[in-house]
């Protein structure tokens, strides 16, 4: 049998190897690999019965349970592409995403139907709304001037006799077929749809699974949103090796997460820096309760040194992998292995197998080691382009590779060090200041759990630096500024430092700097 070339074929291979092994657990409900694949096939068969064809798009507004996986893989088995969206997406952004993606079907929870009421005319390509749990369809969706938009129930599509056609046996795809469209967070403008092919997914899944040495014995605790590219990557990498995914809960309730990680005997945990900051605030997070937690992966932003130090102290036997990636690269590009944490502080690691990373200037020339420039990536994991946006695609997909928009430098061994995003640079008095450098200094101050830097307008300098911290115990202005004086030149010194209970973040945990500026302007922070 030939090696899998499409993402759903990796799931099929795991189901063939170990049909009775548990693929997904939420609470006391467990789904085996055979059950997951069978339900995905049924859903895919129903999608084809509804008219979904090869290349169509299926939007998914589900999160946190096996139904997301059923809908995602069911779309692939039908020959379509999945479009994961945040379940909390409301009318305007939801309609924009559905219209832009050209989704033929949208799958959502019944209460979210209200966000589409009266929007049929704005969605000319939408043909079916699949709701989870019974509920009457809103008037604006059931009928429109252009004809009916069918409303069906999720459970019905899994139970119908026509679903038994097993779509995977009927649809043949090559690895260049579109597998998914992920919408970026839109921090620098309107969200863009990242087009990822089956080749992109299979290459990245295999590379990440190899880098992390994943196996069927792993039980990963899932706290990341499934629709988030990083969270989505965690799902596929573990399913590809026959591991078990445990829904550990929401970080809104970190104590409950620790309880579930313990009860389910999780061996792995993936998160962003804020995930671990919240967990480390709990005395229950660490050994001996979590002595089976042997693999930690972190991405989404640079891990502050103080946070990493505390994490290593709480879980001394865990192997901590720091990772760097982008949605445009099917989630992950580099990894710092646990054995190099001590001698490569602050590094995001080296390129994972199959990926080439270089540092280049604006003209595309490679820069010498140690020089800060834009990180450029090459490899089979790099996206096919932005959906329906050839101009934006041409700006980032250049002959030299994917222009990530992230700034970084390489040391002599090829280890990558992040210097922030080009779009985040603060231009103050003729200087270009990377917030990440100042954030790292603030994070090293004792009792600082998280730190963020933003810029406020200034009549003389154009912009001035403001620092914001979240602390576990009281910290003074003098402590923070003394640390900055000791490590930074004068032009990088924060004009003012503030304290907040929690940093503003989007649904994927990404820092919202614009919201931070608004908070400061409105006096919603505590000036130190």
C-alpha positions as CSV (number, residue, x, y, z in Angstrom):
1,X,0.0,0.0,0.0
2,X,1.4,3.4,-1.0
3,X,2.3,6.0,1.7
4,X,-0.5,8.4,2.6
5,X,-0.4,11.6,0.5
6,X,-3.6,13.2,1.9
7,X,-4.4,14.3,5.5
8,X,-7.4,12.0,5.9
9,X,-5.4,9.0,4.8
10,X,-3.2,9.5,7.9
11,X,-6.3,9.0,10.0
12,X,-7.4,6.0,7.9
13,X,-4.0,4.4,8.4
14,X,-4.2,4.9,12.2
15,X,-7.7,3.3,12.2
16,X,-6.4,0.3,10.3
17,X,-3.5,-0.2,12.7
18,X,-5.4,0.2,15.9
19,X,-9.2,0.4,15.4
20,X,-10.0,-0.1,19.0
21,X,-7.5,2.4,20.4
22,X,-9.0,5.6,21.9
23,X,-8.6,8.6,19.6
24,X,-10.5,11.2,21.6
25,X,-11.7,11.6,25.2
26,X,-13.9,14.3,26.7
27,X,-15.0,13.7,30.2
28,X,-16.3,10.1,30.4
29,X,-17.0,9.9,26.7
30,X,-14.3,8.1,24.6
31,X,-14.2,7.7,20.8
32,X,-12.1,5.0,19.2
33,X,-10.3,5.4,15.9
34,X,-12.7,3.0,14.2
35,X,-15.7,5.1,15.5
36,X,-14.1,8.4,14.6
37,X,-13.4,7.3,11.0
38,X,-16.8,5.7,10.6
39,X,-18.6,8.8,11.7
40,X,-16.4,11.0,9.5
41,X,-17.2,8.8,6.6
42,X,-20.9,9.0,7.3
43,X,-20.7,12.8,7.5
44,X,-18.7,12.9,4.3
45,X,-21.3,10.7,2.6
46,X,-24.1,13.0,3.7
47,X,-22.2,16.1,2.5
48,X,-22.0,14.5,-1.0
49,X,-25.7,13.7,-0.8
50,X,-26.3,17.4,-0.2
51,X,-24.3,18.3,-3.3
52,X,-20.8,18.9,-1.9
53,X,-18.3,18.2,-4.6
54,X,-14.5,18.0,-4.9
55,X,-13.0,21.4,-4.1
56,X,-16.0,22.9,-2.3
57,X,-15.6,24.5,1.1
58,X,-17.3,23.4,4.4
59,X,-17.1,25.9,7.2
60,X,-17.0,24.5,10.8
61,X,-18.0,26.5,13.9
62,X,-17.5,23.8,16.4
63,X,-14.8,23.4,19.1
64,X,-13.6,21.2,21.9
65,X,-15.2,17.8,21.1
66,X,-15.2,14.9,18.6
67,X,-17.8,16.5,16.4
68,X,-15.2,19.0,15.2
69,X,-13.0,16.1,14.1
70,X,-15.9,14.3,12.5
71,X,-16.9,17.5,10.5
72,X,-13.3,18.3,9.5
73,X,-12.3,14.8,8.3
74,X,-15.8,14.3,6.9
75,X,-15.3,17.3,4.7
76,X,-11.9,15.9,3.5
77,X,-13.5,12.5,2.8
78,X,-16.1,14.2,0.6
79,X,-13.3,15.8,-1.4
80,X,-14.0,19.3,0.1
81,X,-11.9,21.6,2.1
82,X,-12.6,22.5,5.8
83,X,-12.8,26.1,6.9
84,X,-12.5,26.2,10.7
85,X,-13.9,29.3,12.3
86,X,-14.2,30.5,15.9
87,X,-17.6,29.4,17.3
88,X,-18.0,32.9,18.8
89,X,-17.8,34.6,15.5
90,X,-20.8,37.0,15.2
91,X,-22.8,38.3,12.2
92,X,-20.4,40.7,10.3
93,X,-17.2,38.7,10.6
94,X,-19.0,35.4,10.2
95,X,-20.8,36.5,7.0
96,X,-17.5,38.0,5.7
97,X,-15.7,34.7,6.3
98,X,-18.4,32.5,4.8
99,X,-18.8,34.8,1.7
100,X,-15.0,35.1,1.2
101,X,-14.3,31.4,1.5
102,X,-17.3,30.6,-0.7
103,X,-18.5,28.0,1.8
104,X,-21.2,25.7,0.4
105,X,-22.0,24.3,3.8
106,X,-21.6,25.7,7.3
107,X,-21.7,23.5,10.4
108,X,-22.6,25.2,13.7
109,X,-24.4,25.0,17.0
110,X,-28.1,25.8,16.8
111,X,-27.9,29.0,19.0
112,X,-25.4,30.5,16.5
113,X,-28.0,30.3,13.7
114,X,-29.2,33.7,14.9
115,X,-26.0,35.3,13.6
116,X,-27.0,34.4,10.0
117,X,-30.6,35.5,10.2
118,X,-31.5,37.7,7.2
119,X,-28.0,37.3,5.6
120,X,-28.9,34.9,2.8
121,X,-28.4,37.5,0.1
122,X,-24.9,38.1,1.3
123,X,-24.0,34.4,0.9
124,X,-24.7,33.5,-2.7
125,X,-22.6,30.3,-2.5
126,X,-24.1,28.9,0.7
127,X,-26.4,26.0,0.1
128,X,-26.8,24.3,3.5
129,X,-26.7,25.1,7.2
130,X,-26.0,22.1,9.4
131,X,-27.0,22.8,13.0
132,X,-25.9,20.7,16.0
133,X,-28.9,20.0,18.3
134,X,-32.5,20.6,17.2
135,X,-33.8,24.1,16.7
136,X,-36.1,25.9,14.3
137,X,-34.2,27.6,11.5
138,X,-34.4,31.4,11.4
139,X,-36.7,32.8,8.7
140,X,-33.8,34.6,6.9
141,X,-32.0,31.4,6.3
142,X,-34.7,28.9,5.3
143,X,-35.8,30.9,2.3
144,X,-34.5,33.7,0.1
145,X,-35.2,35.3,-3.3
146,X,-32.6,33.1,-4.9
147,X,-34.0,29.8,-3.6
148,X,-33.9,27.7,-0.5
149,X,-30.9,27.3,1.8
150,X,-31.4,23.8,3.3
151,X,-31.2,23.5,7.1
152,X,-30.3,20.0,8.4
153,X,-29.3,18.6,11.8
154,X,-25.9,17.2,12.5
155,X,-27.1,14.0,14.1
156,X,-29.4,13.4,11.1
157,X,-26.5,13.5,8.7
158,X,-24.6,10.9,10.8
159,X,-27.6,8.6,11.0
160,X,-29.1,8.7,7.5
161,X,-28.8,5.6,5.4
162,X,-27.3,7.5,2.5
163,X,-24.3,8.3,4.7
164,X,-23.2,4.7,4.4
165,X,-21.8,5.4,0.9
166,X,-18.4,5.9,2.6
167,X,-17.2,9.0,0.7
168,X,-13.6,8.2,1.1
169,X,-13.9,5.3,-1.3
170,X,-15.5,7.4,-4.0
171,X,-13.4,10.6,-4.0
172,X,-9.8,10.5,-5.3
173,X,-7.6,13.5,-4.5
174,X,-4.0,14.3,-5.2
175,X,-1.8,16.0,-2.7
176,X,-2.2,19.4,-4.3
177,X,-5.9,19.5,-3.5
178,X,-7.1,22.1,-1.1
179,X,-7.5,20.7,2.4
180,X,-8.3,23.7,4.5
181,X,-8.6,27.5,4.7
182,X,-7.6,29.1,8.0
183,X,-8.3,32.7,8.6
184,X,-5.6,34.8,10.2
185,X,-6.4,36.9,13.3
186,X,-6.4,40.1,11.3
187,X,-4.2,42.1,13.7
188,X,-2.8,44.0,10.7
189,X,-6.0,44.4,8.8
190,X,-8.9,42.2,7.5
191,X,-8.3,38.5,8.1
192,X,-6.8,36.6,5.2
193,X,-7.7,33.1,4.2
194,X,-4.6,30.8,4.2
195,X,-5.0,28.0,1.6
196,X,-3.4,24.8,2.8
197,X,-3.1,21.7,0.6
198,X,-3.0,18.1,1.6
199,X,0.7,18.1,0.8
200,X,1.2,21.0,3.2
201,X,-0.5,19.1,6.0
202,X,1.1,15.7,5.4
203,X,4.6,17.3,5.3
204,X,4.1,19.3,8.4
205,X,2.4,16.6,10.4
206,X,5.1,14.1,9.7
207,X,7.9,16.6,10.4
208,X,6.3,17.7,13.8
209,X,5.5,14.2,14.9
210,X,9.1,13.2,14.2
211,X,10.6,16.2,16.0
212,X,8.5,15.6,19.1
213,X,9.0,11.8,18.9
214,X,5.2,11.2,19.2
215,X,3.9,7.7,19.6
216,X,0.6,5.8,20.1
217,X,1.3,5.8,23.8
218,X,0.9,9.6,24.1
219,X,-2.1,11.1,25.7
220,X,-2.1,14.9,25.0
221,X,-4.1,17.3,27.1
222,X,-5.9,19.7,24.8
223,X,-6.6,23.2,26.0
224,X,-6.0,25.1,22.7
225,X,-8.9,26.0,20.4
226,X,-9.3,23.4,17.7
227,X,-9.9,26.1,15.0
228,X,-6.6,27.7,15.8
229,X,-3.8,26.6,13.4
230,X,-1.5,25.5,16.3
231,X,-4.4,23.6,18.1
232,X,-5.4,22.1,14.8
233,X,-1.8,20.9,14.3
234,X,-1.8,19.2,17.7
235,X,-4.9,17.2,16.7
236,X,-3.6,16.0,13.4
237,X,0.0,15.2,14.6
238,X,-1.4,13.0,17.4
239,X,-4.0,11.3,15.3
240,X,-1.4,10.4,12.7
241,X,0.5,8.3,15.2
242,X,-2.5,6.7,16.8
243,X,-2.2,8.7,20.1
244,X,-5.1,9.8,22.3
245,X,-6.4,13.4,22.5
246,X,-7.8,14.4,25.8
247,X,-10.1,17.5,26.0
248,X,-8.8,19.0,29.2
249,X,-11.1,21.9,29.4
250,X,-11.0,25.7,29.1
251,X,-8.2,27.9,30.4
252,X,-11.0,30.1,31.9
253,X,-11.0,27.4,34.6
254,X,-7.3,26.5,35.0
255,X,-7.9,24.5,38.2
256,X,-10.3,22.2,36.4
257,X,-7.7,21.8,33.6
258,X,-5.1,20.6,36.1
259,X,-7.7,18.2,37.6
260,X,-8.5,16.7,34.2
261,X,-4.8,16.4,33.2
262,X,-4.3,14.4,36.4
263,X,-7.4,12.3,36.2
264,X,-6.8,11.4,32.5
265,X,-3.1,10.6,33.1
266,X,-2.0,12.9,30.4
267,X,1.5,12.5,29.1
268,X,1.6,15.7,27.0
269,X,0.4,19.3,27.0
270,X,0.5,21.9,24.3
271,X,0.0,25.6,25.0
272,X,1.0,29.2,24.4
273,X,2.8,31.3,27.0
274,X,-0.3,32.6,28.6
275,X,-1.5,28.9,29.1
276,X,1.5,28.2,31.2
277,X,1.3,31.5,33.0
278,X,-2.2,30.7,34.2
279,X,-1.4,27.1,35.2
280,X,1.8,28.1,37.1
281,X,-0.3,30.5,39.2
282,X,-1.9,27.3,40.7
283,X,0.0,25.4,43.4
284,X,-1.6,22.2,42.1
285,X,0.2,22.4,38.7
286,X,3.3,20.3,38.9
287,X,4.7,17.2,40.4
288,X,3.8,14.8,42.0
289,X,0.2,15.2,40.7
290,X,1.4,15.5,37.1
291,X,4.5,13.3,37.3
292,X,3.3,11.5,34.1
293,X,3.4,14.8,32.1
294,X,6.6,14.1,30.1
295,X,6.2,16.2,26.9
296,X,5.4,20.0,26.9
297,X,5.2,21.9,23.6
298,X,4.9,25.7,23.4
299,X,4.3,28.0,20.5
300,X,2.3,31.0,19.6
301,X,4.8,33.5,21.0
302,X,8.2,33.6,22.6
303,X,8.4,32.0,26.0
304,X,9.6,34.5,28.6
305,X,12.7,33.3,30.4
306,X,11.1,33.6,33.9
307,X,8.1,31.6,32.8
308,X,10.4,28.9,31.3
309,X,12.4,28.7,34.5
310,X,9.3,28.3,36.6
311,X,7.9,25.6,34.3
312,X,11.1,23.6,34.4
313,X,11.1,23.8,38.2
314,X,7.5,22.6,38.5
315,X,7.9,19.8,36.0
316,X,11.6,18.8,36.2
317,X,11.2,15.5,34.3
318,X,9.1,16.9,31.4
319,X,10.8,17.4,28.1
320,X,9.9,21.0,27.0
321,X,9.9,21.8,23.3
322,X,9.8,25.5,22.3
323,X,8.4,25.9,18.8
324,X,8.0,28.6,16.3
325,X,5.6,28.7,13.3
326,X,3.0,30.4,11.2
327,X,-0.5,29.6,9.9
328,X,1.0,30.2,6.4
329,X,3.4,27.4,7.0
330,X,0.8,24.9,8.3
331,X,1.6,25.8,11.9
332,X,5.2,25.0,12.7
333,X,8.6,25.8,11.4
334,X,11.2,25.4,14.1
335,X,11.8,23.6,17.4
336,X,14.3,24.0,20.2
337,X,14.8,20.5,21.7
338,X,14.8,20.1,25.5
339,X,18.5,19.3,25.6
340,X,19.4,22.7,24.3
341,X,17.2,24.8,26.6
342,X,20.2,25.5,28.9
343,X,22.8,26.6,26.3
344,X,20.4,28.4,23.9
345,X,18.3,30.7,26.1
346,X,15.8,32.8,24.1
347,X,16.1,30.6,21.0
348,X,13.1,29.3,19.0
349,X,15.3,26.4,17.8
350,X,16.3,25.2,14.4
351,X,14.2,24.4,11.3
352,X,12.2,21.1,11.6
353,X,12.9,18.4,9.0
354,X,11.9,19.5,5.5
355,X,12.0,23.2,6.3
356,X,14.7,25.7,5.4
357,X,14.9,29.0,7.3
358,X,17.0,32.0,6.3
359,X,17.3,35.6,7.4
360,X,17.0,38.1,4.5
361,X,16.8,41.8,3.8
362,X,13.9,43.5,2.0
363,X,15.4,42.7,-1.4
364,X,15.6,39.0,-0.7
365,X,19.4,38.8,0.0
366,X,20.5,36.4,2.7
367,X,22.0,38.2,5.7
368,X,25.1,37.1,7.6
369,X,24.7,35.1,10.8
370,X,24.0,37.4,13.8
371,X,22.3,40.0,11.7
372,X,18.6,40.9,12.3
373,X,16.3,40.6,9.3
374,X,13.1,39.0,8.1
375,X,12.6,35.2,8.6
376,X,12.0,33.5,5.3
377,X,10.8,29.9,5.1
378,X,10.9,27.2,2.4
379,X,9.4,23.8,2.3
380,X,6.5,21.6,1.3
381,X,4.5,22.9,4.3
382,X,4.4,26.5,2.9
383,X,0.8,27.5,1.9
384,X,-0.5,27.6,-1.6
385,X,-1.5,31.3,-1.2
386,X,-4.1,33.5,0.3
387,X,-7.7,32.7,-0.8
388,X,-9.0,35.1,-3.5
389,X,-6.1,37.5,-2.9
390,X,-3.4,37.1,-5.5
391,X,-1.8,40.5,-4.6
392,X,-1.3,39.6,-0.9
393,X,-0.1,36.1,-2.0
394,X,2.5,37.7,-4.3
395,X,3.8,40.0,-1.5
396,X,4.7,37.1,0.8
397,X,5.3,34.1,-1.6
398,X,8.6,35.3,-3.2
399,X,11.3,33.4,-5.1
400,X,13.3,33.2,-1.9
401,X,10.4,31.6,0.0
402,X,7.6,32.7,2.4
403,X,8.2,36.1,3.8
404,X,7.0,35.6,7.4
405,X,6.9,39.2,8.5
406,X,8.8,38.1,11.7
407,X,12.2,39.5,12.5
408,X,15.0,37.3,13.7
409,X,18.6,36.4,13.6
410,X,20.6,33.1,13.3
411,X,23.6,32.2,15.4
412,X,26.5,30.2,14.0
413,X,24.8,26.9,14.6
414,X,21.7,27.9,12.8
415,X,19.5,28.5,15.9
416,X,16.8,31.1,15.4
417,X,16.3,34.0,17.8
418,X,13.1,36.0,17.4
419,X,13.1,39.8,17.4
420,X,9.4,40.5,17.1
421,X,7.2,41.3,14.1
422,X,8.0,43.9,11.5
423,X,4.4,45.3,12.0
424,X,5.0,45.5,15.8
425,X,8.1,47.7,15.6
426,X,7.7,51.0,17.4
427,X,9.2,54.0,15.5
428,X,10.2,56.5,18.2
429,X,12.5,59.5,17.5
430,X,14.1,57.9,14.5
431,X,14.7,54.6,16.3
432,X,13.0,51.2,15.4
433,X,12.2,49.4,18.7
434,X,11.2,45.7,18.9
435,X,8.7,45.2,21.8
436,X,9.9,41.6,22.4
437,X,13.3,42.8,23.7
438,X,11.7,45.1,26.3
439,X,9.1,42.4,27.2
440,X,11.9,39.9,27.9
441,X,13.6,42.4,30.3
442,X,10.3,43.1,32.2
443,X,9.5,39.4,32.4
444,X,12.8,38.7,34.2
445,X,11.7,40.9,37.2
446,X,10.7,38.8,40.1
447,X,7.0,38.1,40.5
448,X,6.2,39.3,36.9
449,X,4.1,36.6,35.3
450,X,3.6,38.3,31.9
451,X,4.7,41.5,30.2
452,X,3.7,43.4,27.1
453,X,4.9,46.5,25.4
454,X,2.9,48.9,23.2
455,X,3.3,52.4,21.8
456,X,1.2,55.5,22.4
457,X,1.4,58.7,20.2
458,X,3.8,61.5,21.2
459,X,4.0,64.9,19.6
460,X,7.8,65.0,19.8
461,X,8.9,61.5,19.2
462,X,6.0,60.2,17.2
463,X,5.5,57.3,19.6
464,X,6.7,56.3,23.1
465,X,7.0,53.0,24.8
466,X,4.6,51.8,27.5
467,X,5.2,48.6,29.5
468,X,2.4,46.5,31.0
469,X,2.8,43.7,33.5
470,X,0.8,41.0,35.2
471,X,2.2,40.1,38.6
472,X,1.8,37.3,41.1
473,X,2.9,39.7,44.0
474,X,3.3,43.5,44.2
475,X,6.1,44.9,42.0
476,X,7.2,48.5,42.1
477,X,7.8,51.0,39.3
478,X,11.4,51.3,40.5
479,X,12.0,47.5,40.2
480,X,10.8,47.5,36.6
481,X,12.6,50.6,35.5
482,X,15.8,49.6,37.2
483,X,15.7,46.3,35.3
484,X,15.2,48.2,32.0
485,X,18.1,50.7,32.9
486,X,20.4,47.8,33.5
487,X,19.7,46.1,30.1
488,X,18.4,48.7,27.6
489,X,19.6,51.9,26.0
490,X,17.8,55.0,27.0
491,X,15.7,55.3,23.8
492,X,14.1,51.9,24.6
493,X,13.1,52.8,28.1
494,X,9.4,52.7,28.8
495,X,7.9,56.1,29.4
496,X,5.4,54.6,31.7
497,X,4.7,51.2,33.3
498,X,1.3,49.8,34.1
499,X,-0.2,46.8,35.8
500,X,-3.3,44.8,34.8
501,X,-5.0,41.6,36.1
502,X,-4.7,40.0,32.7
503,X,-3.4,41.0,29.3
504,X,-6.0,41.4,26.5
505,X,-5.8,38.4,24.2
506,X,-7.8,37.1,21.2
507,X,-9.5,33.6,21.1
508,X,-6.2,31.9,20.2
509,X,-4.3,33.5,23.0
510,X,-2.5,36.1,20.9
511,X,-1.8,39.4,22.5
512,X,-4.0,42.3,21.4
513,X,-1.7,45.3,21.4
514,X,-4.4,47.6,20.0
515,X,-6.7,46.7,22.9
516,X,-3.9,47.4,25.3
517,X,-3.4,50.9,23.9
518,X,-7.1,51.5,24.3
519,X,-7.0,50.4,27.9
520,X,-4.1,52.8,28.7
521,X,-5.8,55.7,26.9
522,X,-9.1,55.0,28.8
523,X,-7.3,54.8,32.2
524,X,-8.2,51.1,32.6
525,X,-4.7,50.1,33.8
526,X,-3.0,50.8,37.1
527,X,0.0,53.1,36.7
528,X,3.0,52.1,38.8
